[in-house]
């Protein structure tokens, strides 16, 4: 059984999602905080309470909510063989088209069988065989939670009647017949025809929904009390995993299966060497976790699961469902990285992929989980004024996104899970700008600052295509957050070149007020501190601030540090036309006898950190520039 599609109405942040399709294997759900990922998984578990949607759209005026139910329309699919297995020992009524006589064809999906009369039991057996040989049967159902006498009433009905897709009901066939399947004392099934109005019997889809709901498991970080339970003979894990010790005790009786299970646990959590279940007082069982090899036979050093971290109990529960279930299951994993280390979360997904008979729906912010899942579908949740919407990205879009990432030299982990992206000149700015914003009381709060791989691309013949790549990479239809700004060095660009880049970037390009980032680092004390950290830099001892001041003053009068501009009439270190980067490169080369080159990613960061600690005012202009960009950019 699989969940193939759903539509949520009037539940929490969802007013109406529209119909959303799901794939059979791994499904990834991602979105910003408070976009509705947990609410979505709660609805898909099909056990949710009535929590009406509240937003300006649903409540334009103050007042009580109306009586509308919270509901989910959902479609489940299963092969005919599984339908036969589930109903093998069950008496059932299956809605079929009415019998209109020997000359009337019976619509069997796309096929029409002429002359098939229901009065002949052999024909009914033929009809049943056709049903259970189908590769897929769909049931369209609705779970509604309605207000009722100061309480709520939950019920599942067919979204359509009948709820199954076995037959094409022809126009005018308003009344249905029923195929009655009965189980005789000897176990054989017999088939008879019962003409009658639709609705006289429970729709078979409702019975299938009860079976399906029992196969859904939702795992989140809030689960507690998994380590102890009463003895029993139930091999099926409860939806809340409360009987985990019971099912593991039964699994433990099969030594081969138990060892295989523990080996999977060890793949995900290498510190776990063994897991066993032992009886304790009052007919109860306790799960123990071993962090040493069981060959030591030191059960006294094992740790009760109740005393272990939440993640261990979750892994045991999730793996048990995937490993030991006789039938397919639907596993809903809510932010697995919230209860597992990133490496363990990624390994969990890799292990679950070995059990493709199950369906997985995983909400996550983790780039490593997305990469490990390699999902064919990604559901993107976005919230606007209290209403959440769901957009689906297919595998082709994801492959395009990956190619964009490779082309610009970025990593998915750089930007995934953030609200917006600011692209900057290089790795030095990527490190320095967040430090400055945090120090000045303006933390990034959901903004990722990521370096452009090669800013020279923005000057070349392909600059238009390069900007398109960066914008498409974090575009509206992507699972990644939008690019809100490009912060670039002014270099020696004139206003005409700057305006061209602003136009190509759709107005997102911003240029530092000074020529380069290094212009803000021309501080004698900072340069002394950086140089004197390097052993035997000058060969004659440490340099002083006075020496640095003289070097900087001399640079102001050298025209090469101003090209292609003319020397300013009143040159000073804050002049935006000065080539600060070249000054630092030459200073390091001269003072060290060309033994220690200036390395921007190392020495600029060191200078920047010194200014943060000792002379924050020198970075004041830069801080104001960054804050203005972030505050004016779309949230």
N, C-alpha and C positions, 0 to 999 in steps of 0.2 A: 504494500500500500504506500502510495506517495501523495503528497499535497502538490497539485499541479498549478493551482491558481487560487487567488483570494481577492476579496474586496471588503474593506473595513468601513463601516459607517457609524458615525456618532459614538466614537469611543476615544476618550482621552484627547490627545492632540490631533486625532484623525476625524475630519468631518466626512470625507468620502475620498478614499484613495483611488477610486476607479479600479478596474480589474488589473491585477498584477500577476504575471506568470512566473513560475519557479521551475528550475531545472531539477533533474532527478538526483544529481549528486551533491556537490558542494555549492551552496549559495552564500554569498557574502553580503552583509548589510553594513553600511558605513554612513557616517554623517556627523555633523557637529554635535557638541554636547547639548542635551535637551531637545534634540531634533525628533526623538520618538523611537529610538532603537529598542529600548527595553519595552515600551508600550507595544511595539509591533510584535515582539516575541511573546509577550503576554497574550495578545490576541490570537496568535497562531497556535498557542497551546490549547485553545478552545475550552478554557475553563475560567474565563475572565468574568468579573462582575459588571454590573451596569454602572458605567462612569461616563455620563454624557459629555460630548465635546463642548468646550466653552471657548468662544472667541468672538471678536467683533462681528464676524460673519454669521455665527449662529445666534448671538445675543446682541443685536444692534442697540437694544435698549435694556435698561435694568429690569429685572423681573425673574420669575421662576422659570426653570427649564420646562419644556413641554414633555408630553408622555412618550416621546419617540424612544424606541429601544436602542440599546447598543447592540450592534450585530456584525457578524462576519458572514459573507457568502463565500463558500469554499468548494473547490472541486477536488475530489480524491479519485485516484486511478488505481486499478489493480488488474493483473492478468486474469483471464477466465479460470485458469487452473487454481489460482488462489481463492477466487470466489467460490469455486466448487468445494475446496477444502474447508472454507469457513462455514459453508452451509450444509456440509455433508451429513451432519447429524441433527439438522434443524428442519422443522416444518416451516414452510414459508409460502407467502402469496406474492407472486411476481406479476406486476401489471403488464399486460400485452394488448395489442390492438384487438378490437372485436372481431369475431368470426362472422363474416357476411355471406357465407355460402361457398360452395365448392368452386365456383367460378371466380371468386375474388382472390386476388393475390395477397399473400401475407408479406408485408415489408420487413425484411430482415436486413436492417441497415441499408447498404447500397444494393442488396440482392432482393429479388422478388420471387417467391415460390408460389406458383399457381396451384390451386386445388388442395392446399394443405388444410384439412378440416380438424378442428380441435376435439371433435367427438371421438376421434381415433387416438387411443393412448400411445400408439406407436409414433404418430406424428408429434405428440407432445414430447416424447423421449427424444425424437430427432431435433425438435426445437431446443430442448435443454442441452443436448450435445453441441449444437451450434453455438450456444451461449458460452459454455465453459471452454470452448476451443478458441474464443476470441483472444487476441493478444492483449487487448486493453478494454476494460469497462470503466466508464466514467460515471460518477455520481455527483450531481450538483445539489449542494445542501446549504442551509442557512441556520446559523445558531444565533438566536435572539435572546436578549435579557431584557425583560419588560418590568415596569413597576406593577406591583400587585399587592393591595391591602397593606400599605406601609412596609412592603418587603419587595423582593424581586423574584421573578419566575424565569428560569432559563429553559429553553426548549430548542430542539433541532427538528427542522422540517425540510422537505424537498424545496429547493428554489424553484424547480419546475416539477410538475406532476405528469407522469412519473419522474422520479429524480434521475433515473439511469438513462443512458443514451443508446440502449440496445435496439430500439425500434424507431423508425420514422413514422410518427402518427400522421396519417393523411388528413387533409381538410374534411371536416364533417365527422371525424371519429372522436366525438366528445365523450362517449361512454367507453369505459375500458372493460376488458375481460381480465381474468386472473388465471395464471398457471399455478395450481396448488401442488406443491411438492410435499409429500408426507413420508415419514420414516416408519416402516413396519417393524414389528417385534424382532424379526430376523435381521434387521439392519438394512434391508433393501429399500430403495426409494421408489415410490409410485407417483404418477403424474395424472392429474385430472384437470378439467377445465371448469372454471366457475365464472359465468357471465355476471356482470354487475356494474354498478356505478363506481367511478373512481372515488377513492376516499373511504370505502367500506373497510379497508384493511390498512394496517400500518405499512407505509412505504418501505420497501426493503432497504432503501438508502439510509433511512433513519437507524435501522439495525446495524448497517455497515459503519455509520458514524460512531456508534457506541464502541465498536471494535477499534476503529481508527483512533479515537481519543485516548483509548487505553494504551496505544502504541507511541504516544508523543511524550517526550521527556524534555524538560526545560532545566538547564543548569546555569546557575549564577553564583556569585560570590557569597550570597547570603545564607547558604545552606549550613545547618548545624546539626549536631547530634547524630552523626552517621556511624559512630564507632561501636554502639551496643544495641542489641535487639533480642527479642525472644527467639528460641529455637522454632523451626518449622520446616515444612517440606515444599515451600513455594520457591520455584526456580526463577520466577519473574520479578524483576526489580520493581518496587512500587514507584509511582510517578515522583514522589518526593524522596526516593532513595532511603526511606526510613528502615527498610529491611535489608540493608546492604550486608550486615553480618550473616543473616540467614542465607542469602543466595551465595555468598562467598563460601560459607560452610559446606553447602551442597557441591559447589565447584571443587572444593578442596578434596572431596572424596574421589575425584578423578585426577589422579596424580599427574598424568600427562597433560591434561587440559590446564590444570592449575599451574604447572611449571611454565607452560606457554604463556598463560595470562601474566604471570609475574615477570616473565622476560620482557613483555610489552611495557609493563609498568616501569621496569628498569631502563628501557630505552628512553622513556620520557623523563624519568626522575632517576638518574644514575645513582643517587645516594641511597635509593631503596633497593636492598638486596633480596628481601624476602617478605612475604605477607602471609600470615596464618590467622586462623580463627580458633579460639579456645572457649570452652564452656566456663561460665562463672556462676555466681549464686542465682537462685530462683529461676532456673531453667532459661538463663540468658546466655548470650554469646558476646564475645568481644573480639574485635579485629586488632591485631598487633602488627606493627611495622618494624622490620629489621633493617638496621643500617650497617650490620656486619654480616659476613658470609655465614649462612646457616650451618655450614659444616663445622663451625666452632661449637655448635649445640649450646649456645649461650642465650637461651630463651629469656633469662633474667635480665638481659640487656635490651630486649625488644621494647618498643614504645607503643603504648595504647594509641589507637587512631584518635581517640577523643582528646589526646594530649598533643596531637600533631597539627600541622598547619592545615588551613581550609583546602589548599590546593591538592593535598594528597587524597583526601576523601573524595574530592571532585573527580580526580583522575581515575580512581578506582571505580567510581560509579559510572562515569562516561565509558570507560573501557569495558566494563562488564556488559553494558547494554550492547555495545558494538560487537564484542567478542562472543558472547554467550546466547544472544537472542536467537530463537528458532526462526522467527519471521522478521521481515523488514521493519525498521523503526524510523521515527523522525526525531532527530536530536537537535534541540535548540540550544545553542551555546551563547550565553550573554556575556560578552567582553571577557573571553578566557584569559587575556593578558592581565586582568584585574586580580586573578588568584593564582597565576603562574608566572614564573620568570620568563622573559621573552624567548629564550632558547627552548624551554620546556613547552611553551605554548606552540611554538613552531613545530616541535617534534610531535606533539599531540596531533596536530592536523595531518602530518605526514603518516602517522600510524593509522588514523581513522580512514585515510584514503585507501587502505588495504581492505576495507570492508565496504565495498561499493554497493552492497545490497541495501544499505541504509541511506536516508536522505539527511543532509546536514544544512542547517540554517544558522549562520554564525554572525553575530554583530561584533564589530571590532574597530579599534583605532590603529591596530598594529600593522605596519607595513610588512613585517615578516610573516604574519599570519595570512595576509592577502596573497603574498608571493607563494607561500607553501600550498595554499588551497588551490591556486590556479583555476579559479572558478570560471565557469562559462557565463555566469551572470553576476553582476554586481548591482545591488539595490542601493541607491543613493537617497538618503533622507535629507530634506531641507525644510526649515521652518520659516514661516513668514507670518508675523502678527498672530502667533498662537496656533496657526494651522500648519500641519506637516503634510508634505507631499512626497510621493515616492517616484523616483525615476529609475529606469532600468538601463544599464550599460551592458552591451553584449561583448563577446570575446573579441570581435574585430576592433571595437573601440579601445579595448584594453591593450591589444597588441600595438595599436597606433600610439597609445600613451607610452608604452614601454619603448617604442622606437624613438619617441620624442625625448624621453629621459636619457637614452643612450646618446642621442645626437648632441644634447647640451651638456652631457657629462654630469648630470645630477642623479641623486639616488631617491627612490621612492620614500625612504625614511626621512629625507630632508624636509619634505613638505606634507606628507600624509598626516591627516588628523588635525591639521591647523585650519584656521578660519580664512587666512589670506597669505599671500606670498609677496615679499619684496625682493627683487633681484638686484644684486649689488656688484660693484666693479670686480671684486676678487675675494679670495679666501681671507685676506687681512681684514677687509670690511665685514665679512661674514662673522668673524670673531669679535671685532672691536665694537661695532655698532650696538649689539645687544648689551655689552658691558656698560657702554655710555648711557644708554637709555635706562638701564636698571639703576645705575648710580645717581641719575638725576630724577629718580622717582617716577619714571615713565616706562614700566615694564612692557614687554611685547604683547602679553595677554592674547595669545592665539595667532600671532603673526610670526611667520617663519622668514628669516633673512637668509637668502641662499646666493652663493656667488655664481656669476656667469662664467662659463667655461673659458671663453676667449672673447674679450671685449673687442678685439680687432675685427671679429665677424660683423660687428655693428657698423663698421666703416667701409667694408668691402662691397663688391658688386652684388653680393647676395644678402645685403642687410635687410631688405624687405622680407625675404623668406625667413631670415633668422628671427625677426620680431614675430612673424606669424607662428613660428614653432613655439616660442616662449608663451605667447598668448593662448595658442591651442592647447599646450601642455596643461595649463591650469584654467581652461575655458569653462564655459557655463555647463557643458554636458559632461565634463570630466568628473571623476571621483576625487580629483585633487582640488584644493582651494584656488580661488581666482588670483591672478597676478594683479596687484593694485599699484605697483610703482617699479620703475627702474632707476636706481641711483648710480650715477656715473661721474667720473672725474670730468672737470671742465677741460683739462688738457689745454691745447692751444686753439680749440674750436672757436670760430666766430659765431655770431648770433644766427647767421644764415644756416650754418651746419647744425647748430643746436635745434633750430626750428624744424629742420628736415627730420631729425631724429625724433623730435616730439611728435611730429605728424605721423611718422611710421609706427610709433608706439601707441597711437591713439591717445596722445596726451599724457601718457604715464611716465615718460622720461623726465628725470630731474637731474640737474647738474650741481655738483658741489660749488659753493660760493667761491672757493679757491681752486687753484689749478689741479692739485692732487690732495689725497689724504695726508701725504707727508708734509704739506705746507703747515698743517696744524701741529706738527711734531718738532718744529725747529725751536727747541727749548734747550739752552745750554745745560741746565741741571739734568734733564732727561737724557741728553746725549752722553754726558759724562757717566751717568749711572750705567747706561747700556754698554759703553766701551770698557769701563773699568771692571765689568763682570767677565770680560774675555781675558783669559790669562796671557800675559806677555803681549798685549795688543800692540803697544808702541815700541816695546823693547827697551824703553828708558824709564818706565814707571807710569803711574796713573796720570791721567790728564785732569785739569782743573776747569771749573766753570769759566774762569777768566780766559783760558786758552780757547774754549769753545766760543765764547762771545766774540773774540778777535777773529776766529775763522768765519763765523757767520757774518760779521761786519764786513770782512773782506769780500765775501761772496756777493753781498748786495751791490758792490761796485763793479762786478765782473759781468760784462754783457752776455756771456754765454748762458748765464742762468736766467736770462730774460727772453732769449730768442723764442719765437720769431717776433716778439714785441721789442719795443725800445725800452731802455731803462727808465723807470719812473722818475719824475723830477725830484720826488722826496722818497727815495727807496726805504722800505721797512719790511720786517719779516712777515707782516700780515698782508702785504700786497698780494692780491689774488693772481697776478700775472707771473709771480716768481716761480721758478721750477724747483720746488722743495725736494722732490725725489732725486733730482740730479745733484743737488747740493749734498745730500746725505751720502749718495754713492761715492762722490769724489772725496768727501771728508774721510770716510772709512778707508778708502784706497790710499789716500795721502798719509794719514796718521799711522797706518799699519804697515807702510811700505809695500802696499799691494798684496799683503798676506791674508787679509781678512776682508772679503767683499761684503757689501751691505746686502743682506737677504731680507727682502720686504716681509715675508711671512713670519720671520723670526724676530727681526730687529724692530720693525714698525709696531708689532704687537707689544714688544717690551717697552718701547717709548710710550706707547698709548697707555699701558698699565701704570707706568710711573706718573704720568699726568693725572690719571684718575685718582691716584693716591696722594699726590703732592701739589698739583696745580690744576684743579678741575676747571678753574675760570678760563684757562687757555682753550678749553674745548667748548666753551659756552656757545659760540656762534654755530659750531657743528651740531651741538645738542639741540638748539632751537630749530635749526634746519630740519633735522630728522623728526622732531616732534610735530612740526607743522605738516610735514608730508603724511605722517601716520594719522594725524587727527583729521586731515582733509580727505584722506582716501576712504573709499567705501568700506564699511564695517563688514 
